[in-house]
Amino acid sequence: MHGKSPTTNLNSATLTDVEDKSYEVALQFIGQIRFARSCTSAIRSRVRGLRWICSVFLTTTGMVVLLFDIAACGKQRPSAGLSKLKSCRVDGIDEKLLCGKLTVFENRETRTGRRIDLNIVVLPAFDQKNKAEPLFDLAGGPGASSVDAAGFYAREGKEYRRRHDVVLVDQRGTGQSNRLAIPQEKTAQHYLREMYPVDYVQKMRHELEKRADLTKYTTSIAMDDLDDVRAWLGYDRINLIGGSYGTRAVLVYMRRHSEHVRSAILLAVAPTDLKLPLHHSESAERAMDLLLGECERDARCKAAFPQIRDEWKKVLEQLEKQPALAEYSPPGKSAPTTVEIQRSVFAEKIRIWMYRRDQAARIPMIVHYAANGDFAPFLQQAIAPSIPDFVADGMYLSVTCAEDVPLIDQEEATKLTEGNPFGNYRVFQQTRACGMWPRGEIPADFLEPVHSNAPVLIFSGNMDPVTPPKYGEQVARHLPNSRHVVIPEAGHGADGLTDPGCFDRIAIEFLDKGDTKNLDVSCVERMAPPPFVTK
């Protein structure tokens, strides 16, 4: 079987040899998972750091996992489902966690052919005797690794584990679950290239089809995988949390496996009918208008950049006439190199930087200098790892080329982006790429709203350049037990805001109560953005 690691036999199981539903029935018979006693006491202090899960939530790529005998956990004695996992160490985390792999068929319908080892990491609840339903964290992208969130739950996010196991599963096509990506040379110009060059997409498809059927990595298929993991670990009902694309994954799971959902938390909602990236430019223009408005109302920013809106138009007009050539001096002793900056790439970088308020705080300054011919501040931020670097491109295309791009009306896209400073760039790039990518199938009801009576807590950032609050409102209309909380100064997450633990405190209170009523959400009004950078 492709992709098996040398340690697979120590901690993997398979659903591929099971030919009927009796397997899940047997797992449910095992009962609830309990440890003999906890390794540590419950965390008493409130969480201070905010973890963001969408395309921006990653801090590392690829964690080194070392496996040990389960007895090494010392005081813990896992039973039932968790006893199938092995004690392990994850790179950068001091405590021992529980790791394992569950093998599933790539083609879930025929149950033949290639198999995928799903990478699983569980951070156990501290109070095992009185623990409640687990929390499954679904990553964004699509194409990001859920397991990369382990560091958050091992450190500043420990409070989530007071009464809940935290379960991280690399979705098929991500992380260590047959990641759909190929190596790329990261030169300075690489960070300034178009999103999907034709030769890159063709090469990626050629290489990945040697080890994957690229039509079998859609969200619906992946959420059936996730339910297999739930059953294998012996859980009945679960809590789900997802950000950006992860919210779509949560919604799809809720539709397909509603009987196993206790509650859900959605951050920066991407509905199933969003048709990415049809509305990217529209949402980005709104966010840019809000950002420049804040600059105009800020005394320091207004004094430094009194003509910021004119300069935004000016730099785009200049780049439209002719791409800029700028000298970039890499860190260290490397010789300077000349790079080309195209209008569409410049605007896309600005759009992505609005995801995080700490990066957005530099945008007026970057625009001002660029409009006056100095691209050094732009290059300083542009030539560095960013959101796309943490996403598996093949996975991104396998999802969006099935669930989004083919559903876009090109005439509608042209009308929506006409006169928009961000233009039709993303629609063009992804439509062209999907024309070279095999298209997976989606269920007939995929675009329909998800209905559920489960309690759902929804967060949106008012300054979000890709999933503004209107999408949270749209989804909430079909979830009668939901509550939509808008964070006034948040972008596509709360990075850079004061009191980042506010989100976590609300989320943990919701998990403990299992109800959206009477939650104290007042702290979101006090989450302030960082000051604008003016020089």
C-alpha positions as CSV (number, residue, x, y, z in Angstrom):
1,M,0.0,0.0,0.0
2,H,1.3,3.4,-0.9
3,G,2.5,5.8,1.8
4,K,2.8,3.5,4.8
5,S,5.4,4.6,7.3
6,P,7.7,2.0,9.0
7,T,5.8,2.5,12.2
8,T,2.3,1.9,10.8
9,N,2.1,-1.6,12.2
10,L,2.6,-0.3,15.7
11,N,-0.4,2.0,15.8
12,S,-2.6,1.6,12.7
13,A,-5.9,-0.1,12.1
14,T,-8.0,-0.5,9.0
15,L,-11.6,-0.1,8.0
16,T,-10.9,-1.6,4.6
17,D,-11.5,-5.3,5.7
18,V,-14.9,-4.5,7.1
19,E,-17.6,-5.3,4.6
20,D,-20.7,-4.2,6.6
21,K,-22.0,-1.9,9.3
22,S,-21.3,-4.4,12.1
23,Y,-17.9,-2.8,12.7
24,E,-19.4,0.5,13.9
25,V,-21.9,-1.4,16.0
26,A,-19.1,-3.3,17.7
27,L,-17.2,-0.1,18.4
28,Q,-20.2,1.5,20.0
29,F,-20.6,-1.6,22.2
30,I,-17.2,-0.8,23.7
31,G,-18.8,2.1,25.5
32,Q,-17.4,5.4,26.7
33,I,-13.7,5.9,26.9
34,R,-12.2,6.4,30.3
35,F,-8.7,6.4,31.8
36,A,-8.0,4.9,35.2
37,R,-6.8,8.3,36.4
38,S,-5.6,11.6,34.9
39,C,-2.0,12.4,34.3
40,T,-2.5,15.9,35.6
41,S,-5.0,18.2,37.3
42,A,-7.4,20.5,35.4
43,I,-6.0,23.8,34.2
44,R,-7.3,26.6,36.4
45,S,-6.1,29.7,34.5
46,R,-7.9,31.1,31.6
47,V,-6.4,30.7,28.1
48,R,-4.5,33.8,27.0
49,G,-3.6,33.0,23.4
50,L,-5.9,32.7,20.5
51,R,-5.6,29.9,18.0
52,W,-6.9,30.5,14.5
53,I,-7.6,27.6,12.3
54,C,-8.4,28.7,8.8
55,S,-5.9,29.0,6.1
56,V,-3.9,31.2,8.4
57,F,-3.9,29.1,11.5
58,L,-0.6,27.2,11.0
59,T,2.7,27.8,12.6
60,T,4.7,24.8,11.4
61,T,4.6,22.4,8.5
62,G,5.3,18.8,9.2
63,M,5.7,17.6,12.8
64,V,8.1,14.8,13.8
65,V,6.3,12.1,15.6
66,L,8.2,9.6,17.7
67,L,6.3,6.5,19.0
68,F,6.7,4.8,22.3
69,D,5.0,1.9,24.1
70,I,1.8,3.0,25.7
71,A,3.1,2.2,29.1
72,A,5.3,5.2,28.8
73,C,2.3,7.4,29.6
74,G,2.8,6.4,33.2
75,K,-0.3,7.3,35.1
76,Q,-2.7,7.1,32.2
77,R,-4.3,3.8,31.2
78,P,-6.3,4.3,28.1
79,S,-9.2,2.0,27.6
80,A,-11.5,1.2,24.7
81,G,-10.8,3.5,21.6
82,L,-7.8,5.5,22.9
83,S,-6.0,2.3,23.8
84,K,-5.6,1.8,20.1
85,L,-3.2,4.8,20.0
86,K,0.4,4.9,21.1
87,S,2.1,7.3,23.4
88,C,4.2,9.7,21.3
89,R,6.1,12.9,21.2
90,V,5.3,15.6,18.7
91,D,8.2,17.9,17.7
92,G,8.1,21.1,19.7
93,I,5.7,19.8,22.4
94,D,7.0,18.8,25.9
95,E,4.2,16.4,26.9
96,K,3.5,13.0,25.5
97,L,0.4,12.8,23.3
98,L,-1.5,9.9,21.7
99,C,-0.9,9.1,18.1
100,G,-2.2,6.6,15.5
101,K,-3.2,5.9,12.0
102,L,-6.5,4.6,10.6
103,T,-6.4,3.1,7.2
104,V,-9.3,3.8,4.8
105,F,-9.9,3.1,1.1
106,E,-9.2,6.0,-1.2
107,N,-12.3,5.0,-3.1
108,R,-14.9,4.5,-0.4
109,E,-17.6,3.3,-2.9
110,T,-15.8,0.4,-4.4
111,R,-13.7,-0.3,-1.4
112,T,-10.9,-1.5,-3.6
113,G,-7.5,-0.3,-4.6
114,R,-5.3,2.4,-3.0
115,R,-5.5,3.0,0.7
116,I,-4.8,6.1,2.8
117,D,-3.4,6.2,6.3
118,L,-5.2,9.0,8.2
119,N,-2.8,10.7,10.6
120,I,-4.4,11.1,14.1
121,V,-3.2,12.9,17.2
122,V,-5.2,13.0,20.4
123,L,-4.5,15.4,23.3
124,P,-6.3,13.7,26.2
125,A,-8.6,15.6,28.6
126,F,-7.0,16.3,32.0
127,D,-10.1,15.1,33.9
128,Q,-10.6,11.7,32.5
129,K,-13.1,10.5,35.1
130,N,-15.5,13.3,34.4
131,K,-14.7,14.2,30.8
132,A,-17.4,15.2,28.4
133,E,-17.6,14.7,24.6
134,P,-14.4,15.3,22.6
135,L,-13.5,18.3,20.5
136,F,-12.6,17.5,16.8
137,D,-10.7,20.4,15.3
138,L,-11.0,20.7,11.5
139,A,-8.4,22.8,9.6
140,G,-8.9,25.3,6.9
141,G,-7.4,25.8,3.4
142,P,-8.6,23.5,2.0
143,G,-5.3,21.8,2.3
144,A,-4.0,22.7,5.8
145,S,-3.0,20.1,8.4
146,S,-5.2,19.7,11.5
147,V,-2.4,18.0,13.4
148,D,-0.4,21.3,13.2
149,A,-2.8,22.7,15.8
150,A,-1.4,20.3,18.4
151,G,1.0,22.9,19.7
152,F,-1.8,25.3,20.5
153,Y,-3.7,22.7,22.5
154,A,-0.6,21.6,24.3
155,R,0.2,25.2,25.4
156,E,-2.0,28.3,25.4
157,G,-5.1,26.2,24.5
158,K,-4.8,23.7,27.3
159,E,-8.0,25.0,28.9
160,Y,-10.0,23.3,26.1
161,R,-8.7,20.0,27.5
162,R,-10.0,20.5,31.0
163,R,-13.0,18.2,30.2
164,H,-12.5,17.3,26.6
165,D,-10.2,15.1,24.6
166,V,-9.0,17.1,21.6
167,V,-8.8,15.0,18.4
168,L,-6.8,16.2,15.4
169,V,-7.1,14.3,12.1
170,D,-5.2,15.2,9.0
171,Q,-7.9,15.2,6.4
172,R,-7.1,13.0,3.4
173,G,-4.7,15.0,1.1
174,T,-3.2,17.0,3.9
175,G,-0.5,16.7,6.5
176,Q,0.7,13.1,6.9
177,S,-2.5,11.7,5.2
178,N,-1.1,11.5,1.7
179,R,-0.5,15.2,1.3
180,L,-1.3,16.4,-2.2
181,A,1.6,18.7,-2.9
182,I,4.9,18.7,-4.7
183,P,8.2,20.4,-3.8
184,Q,8.8,23.9,-5.1
185,E,12.0,26.0,-5.3
186,K,11.3,29.1,-3.1
187,T,13.2,31.9,-4.9
188,A,12.4,35.5,-4.4
189,Q,10.5,35.6,-7.6
190,H,8.5,32.5,-6.6
191,Y,6.7,34.5,-3.9
192,L,5.7,37.0,-6.6
193,R,4.5,34.6,-9.3
194,E,0.9,34.1,-10.4
195,M,-1.1,31.7,-8.3
196,Y,-1.3,28.7,-10.6
197,P,1.2,28.8,-13.5
198,V,0.1,26.3,-16.3
199,D,3.4,24.3,-16.2
200,Y,3.2,24.0,-12.4
201,V,-0.4,22.7,-12.4
202,Q,0.4,20.2,-15.2
203,K,3.5,19.0,-13.4
204,M,1.7,18.7,-10.1
205,R,-1.1,16.6,-11.7
206,H,1.4,14.4,-13.4
207,E,3.3,13.7,-10.2
208,L,0.3,13.3,-7.8
209,E,-1.6,11.0,-10.1
210,K,1.2,8.5,-9.5
211,R,-0.1,8.2,-5.9
212,A,-3.6,9.5,-5.8
213,D,-7.0,9.5,-7.6
214,L,-7.4,13.3,-7.5
215,T,-11.2,13.0,-7.7
216,K,-11.4,11.2,-4.3
217,Y,-10.4,14.1,-2.0
218,T,-13.7,16.1,-1.7
219,T,-15.1,17.3,1.5
220,S,-18.0,14.8,1.7
221,I,-15.6,11.9,1.3
222,A,-13.3,13.3,3.9
223,M,-16.1,13.8,6.4
224,D,-17.1,10.1,6.0
225,D,-13.4,9.4,6.9
226,L,-13.8,11.5,9.9
227,D,-16.8,9.6,11.1
228,D,-14.8,6.4,10.7
229,V,-12.2,7.9,13.1
230,R,-14.9,8.9,15.5
231,A,-16.3,5.3,15.6
232,W,-12.8,3.7,15.7
233,L,-11.9,5.8,18.8
234,G,-15.1,4.8,20.5
235,Y,-16.8,8.2,20.7
236,D,-20.6,8.6,20.2
237,R,-21.3,12.3,20.0
238,I,-18.6,14.9,19.3
239,N,-18.1,18.6,19.4
240,L,-16.6,20.2,16.2
241,I,-14.7,23.3,15.6
242,G,-13.6,24.7,12.3
243,G,-12.4,27.9,10.7
244,S,-12.7,29.1,7.1
245,Y,-12.8,26.0,4.9
246,G,-13.0,24.0,8.2
247,T,-16.5,25.5,8.7
248,R,-17.6,24.0,5.4
249,A,-16.1,20.6,6.6
250,V,-18.0,20.9,9.9
251,L,-21.3,21.8,8.1
252,V,-20.9,18.8,5.7
253,Y,-20.2,16.5,8.7
254,M,-23.3,17.9,10.4
255,R,-25.4,17.0,7.4
256,R,-24.0,13.6,6.8
257,H,-23.6,12.4,10.4
258,S,-26.0,14.6,12.4
259,E,-26.8,11.9,15.0
260,H,-23.2,12.2,16.2
261,V,-23.0,16.0,16.6
262,R,-23.3,17.4,20.1
263,S,-22.3,21.0,19.2
264,A,-20.2,23.0,16.7
265,I,-18.1,26.2,16.6
266,L,-17.7,27.9,13.3
267,L,-15.1,30.7,12.7
268,A,-15.2,32.7,9.5
269,V,-18.0,30.8,7.8
270,A,-17.6,29.4,4.2
271,P,-21.0,28.0,3.3
272,T,-21.2,25.0,0.9
273,D,-22.7,27.2,-1.8
274,L,-20.0,29.9,-1.6
275,K,-18.5,29.1,-5.1
276,L,-15.0,30.1,-4.2
277,P,-13.5,32.4,-5.3
278,L,-16.4,34.1,-7.0
279,H,-16.9,36.7,-4.2
280,H,-13.2,37.1,-3.2
281,S,-12.9,40.5,-4.8
282,E,-16.2,41.8,-3.6
283,S,-15.4,40.9,0.0
284,A,-11.8,42.2,-0.3
285,E,-13.0,45.6,-1.6
286,R,-15.4,45.9,1.4
287,A,-12.6,45.1,3.8
288,M,-10.2,47.5,2.1
289,D,-12.7,50.3,2.3
290,L,-13.1,49.6,6.0
291,L,-9.4,49.5,6.6
292,L,-8.7,52.7,4.8
293,G,-11.6,54.3,6.6
294,E,-10.0,53.4,9.9
295,C,-6.7,54.9,8.7
296,E,-8.5,58.2,7.8
297,R,-10.1,58.3,11.3
298,D,-6.7,57.6,13.0
299,A,-4.8,60.8,13.6
300,R,-1.3,59.3,13.1
301,C,-2.3,57.3,10.0
302,K,-4.1,60.2,8.4
303,A,-1.2,62.6,9.0
304,A,1.3,60.1,7.5
305,F,-0.9,59.2,4.5
306,P,-3.5,62.0,3.9
307,Q,-4.1,60.8,0.3
308,I,-4.2,57.0,1.0
309,R,-7.2,56.2,-1.2
310,D,-5.7,58.1,-4.1
311,E,-2.4,56.4,-3.6
312,W,-4.2,53.0,-3.6
313,K,-5.7,53.8,-7.0
314,K,-2.4,55.3,-8.3
315,V,-0.2,52.2,-7.6
316,L,-2.7,49.9,-9.2
317,E,-2.9,52.1,-12.3
318,Q,0.9,52.3,-12.5
319,L,1.2,48.5,-12.3
320,E,-1.6,48.0,-14.8
321,K,0.4,50.0,-17.3
322,Q,3.7,48.3,-16.6
323,P,4.9,45.8,-14.0
324,A,7.4,47.2,-11.6
325,L,11.0,46.0,-11.4
326,A,12.5,46.3,-8.0
327,E,15.7,45.3,-6.3
328,Y,15.4,42.9,-3.4
329,S,18.2,42.2,-1.0
330,P,17.7,38.8,0.7
331,P,18.6,38.5,4.4
332,G,22.1,37.5,5.1
333,K,25.0,37.8,2.6
334,S,23.1,36.8,-0.6
335,A,23.5,39.2,-3.5
336,P,20.6,41.5,-4.4
337,T,18.3,40.3,-7.1
338,T,15.8,42.1,-9.4
339,V,12.2,40.9,-9.2
340,E,9.1,41.8,-11.2
341,I,5.9,42.9,-9.4
342,Q,2.7,42.5,-11.4
343,R,-0.5,44.4,-10.6
344,S,-2.6,41.3,-9.9
345,V,0.0,39.8,-7.6
346,F,0.4,43.1,-5.7
347,A,-3.3,43.3,-5.2
348,E,-3.6,39.7,-4.1
349,K,-0.8,40.2,-1.5
350,I,-2.7,43.1,-0.1
351,R,-5.9,41.0,0.0
352,I,-4.2,38.2,1.9
353,W,-2.6,40.5,4.4
354,M,-6.0,41.8,5.4
355,Y,-6.7,38.3,6.9
356,R,-4.6,39.3,9.9
357,R,-4.9,42.6,11.6
358,D,-1.2,42.7,12.6
359,Q,-0.3,42.5,8.9
360,A,-3.1,44.8,7.8
361,A,-1.7,47.5,10.0
362,R,1.2,47.8,7.5
363,I,-0.9,48.1,4.4
364,P,-1.4,51.9,4.3
365,M,2.4,52.4,4.6
366,I,3.1,49.7,2.0
367,V,0.6,51.3,-0.4
368,H,2.0,54.8,0.2
369,Y,5.6,53.9,-0.5
370,A,4.7,51.7,-3.5
371,A,2.6,54.5,-5.1
372,N,5.8,56.7,-4.9
373,G,8.0,54.1,-6.5
374,D,9.4,52.4,-3.4
375,F,8.5,48.7,-3.2
376,A,10.9,47.8,-0.4
377,P,8.3,47.7,2.4
378,F,6.1,45.6,0.1
379,L,8.9,43.1,-0.7
380,Q,9.9,42.8,2.9
381,Q,6.4,41.4,3.7
382,A,5.8,39.7,0.4
383,I,8.9,37.6,0.0
384,A,8.2,35.3,3.0
385,P,6.1,32.3,3.8
386,S,2.4,33.2,3.9
387,I,-1.0,31.4,3.9
388,P,-0.6,29.6,0.6
389,D,2.7,28.1,1.7
390,F,0.9,26.0,4.4
391,V,-1.8,24.7,2.0
392,A,-1.4,21.6,-0.1
393,D,-2.1,22.9,-3.6
394,G,-3.3,19.6,-5.0
395,M,-5.8,19.2,-2.2
396,Y,-7.0,22.8,-2.7
397,L,-7.7,22.1,-6.4
398,S,-9.3,18.7,-5.8
399,V,-11.8,20.3,-3.4
400,T,-12.5,23.6,-5.2
401,C,-12.4,22.1,-8.7
402,A,-15.3,19.8,-7.6
403,E,-17.3,22.0,-5.2
404,D,-16.8,25.6,-6.3
405,V,-15.2,26.6,-9.5
406,P,-17.3,24.6,-12.0
407,L,-20.4,26.2,-10.5
408,I,-19.2,29.8,-11.2
409,D,-21.1,31.6,-14.0
410,Q,-18.3,33.4,-15.8
411,E,-20.5,36.2,-16.9
412,E,-21.6,36.8,-13.4
413,A,-18.0,36.8,-12.3
414,T,-17.1,39.4,-14.9
415,K,-19.9,41.7,-13.7
416,L,-19.1,41.2,-10.0
417,T,-15.4,42.1,-10.5
418,E,-15.8,44.9,-13.1
419,G,-14.2,48.1,-11.6
420,N,-13.1,46.2,-8.5
421,P,-9.5,46.9,-7.5
422,F,-8.9,43.2,-6.9
423,G,-10.3,42.3,-10.3
424,N,-11.0,38.8,-11.7
425,Y,-7.6,37.5,-10.8
426,R,-8.6,34.6,-8.6
427,V,-11.5,33.5,-10.7
428,F,-9.3,33.4,-13.8
429,Q,-6.4,31.6,-12.1
430,Q,-8.6,28.9,-10.5
431,T,-10.8,28.4,-13.6
432,R,-7.8,27.9,-15.7
433,A,-6.2,25.5,-13.2
434,C,-9.4,23.5,-12.8
435,G,-9.6,23.1,-16.6
436,M,-6.4,21.0,-16.2
437,W,-7.5,19.2,-13.1
438,P,-9.8,16.1,-12.8
439,R,-13.2,16.9,-11.3
440,G,-14.6,14.9,-8.4
441,E,-18.3,14.4,-7.8
442,I,-20.4,16.1,-5.1
443,P,-23.7,15.0,-3.6
444,A,-26.9,16.3,-5.2
445,D,-27.7,18.3,-2.1
446,F,-24.2,19.7,-1.5
447,L,-25.2,23.3,-2.3
448,E,-28.4,23.2,-0.1
449,P,-28.3,24.9,3.3
450,V,-27.4,22.7,6.3
451,H,-30.2,22.3,8.8
452,S,-29.5,21.2,12.3
453,N,-30.9,21.5,15.8
454,A,-27.5,21.1,17.4
455,P,-26.2,24.2,19.3
456,V,-23.8,26.1,17.0
457,L,-21.7,29.1,18.0
458,I,-20.7,31.2,15.0
459,F,-17.9,33.8,14.9
460,S,-17.3,36.4,12.1
461,G,-14.8,39.2,11.8
462,N,-16.3,42.5,10.6
463,M,-13.0,43.3,8.8
464,D,-12.8,39.8,7.1
465,P,-11.7,40.1,3.4
466,V,-13.0,36.7,2.4
467,T,-15.8,35.5,4.7
468,P,-17.5,38.6,6.0
469,P,-20.4,38.4,8.5
470,K,-23.1,38.0,5.9
471,Y,-22.1,34.4,5.5
472,G,-22.4,33.7,9.2
473,E,-25.8,35.2,9.1
474,Q,-26.7,33.1,6.0
475,V,-25.8,29.9,7.7
476,A,-27.3,30.8,11.1
477,R,-30.8,31.2,9.5
478,H,-30.9,27.4,9.1
479,L,-29.5,26.6,12.5
480,P,-32.3,27.4,15.1
481,N,-30.1,26.9,18.1
482,S,-27.2,29.0,16.8
483,R,-25.8,32.3,17.9
484,H,-23.7,34.6,15.6
485,V,-21.1,36.7,17.3
486,V,-19.4,39.4,15.2
487,I,-16.0,40.6,16.4
488,P,-15.9,44.2,15.2
489,E,-12.2,44.6,14.6
490,A,-11.3,41.0,13.6
491,G,-10.2,40.0,10.1
492,H,-10.2,36.4,9.0
493,G,-9.4,35.5,12.6
494,A,-8.4,37.6,15.6
495,D,-4.6,37.7,15.0
496,G,-3.1,40.9,16.3
497,L,-6.1,42.1,18.4
498,T,-5.8,42.8,22.1
499,D,-7.2,40.2,24.5
500,P,-6.9,37.3,22.0
501,G,-8.1,34.9,24.8
502,C,-11.6,36.4,24.5
503,F,-12.5,34.0,21.7
504,D,-11.3,31.0,23.7
505,R,-13.1,31.9,26.8
506,I,-16.4,32.2,25.0
507,A,-15.8,29.0,23.1
508,I,-14.9,27.0,26.2
509,E,-17.9,28.4,28.1
510,F,-20.1,27.2,25.1
511,L,-18.5,23.8,25.1
512,D,-19.1,23.4,28.8
513,K,-22.7,24.5,28.6
514,G,-23.6,22.9,25.3
515,D,-25.9,25.9,24.7
516,T,-25.6,29.3,23.1
517,K,-27.9,31.0,25.6
518,N,-26.5,33.4,28.3
519,L,-22.9,33.4,27.0
520,D,-20.8,36.3,28.1
521,V,-19.5,37.7,24.8
522,S,-18.9,41.3,25.9
523,C,-15.2,41.0,25.6
524,V,-15.3,41.0,21.7
525,E,-16.1,44.7,21.9
526,R,-12.8,45.3,23.7
527,M,-10.6,43.5,21.2
528,A,-8.7,46.3,19.6
529,P,-6.4,46.3,16.5
530,P,-2.7,47.2,16.6
531,P,-1.7,50.8,15.7
532,F,-1.1,51.5,12.1
533,V,2.6,51.3,11.1
534,T,3.5,54.7,9.6
535,K,7.3,54.3,8.9
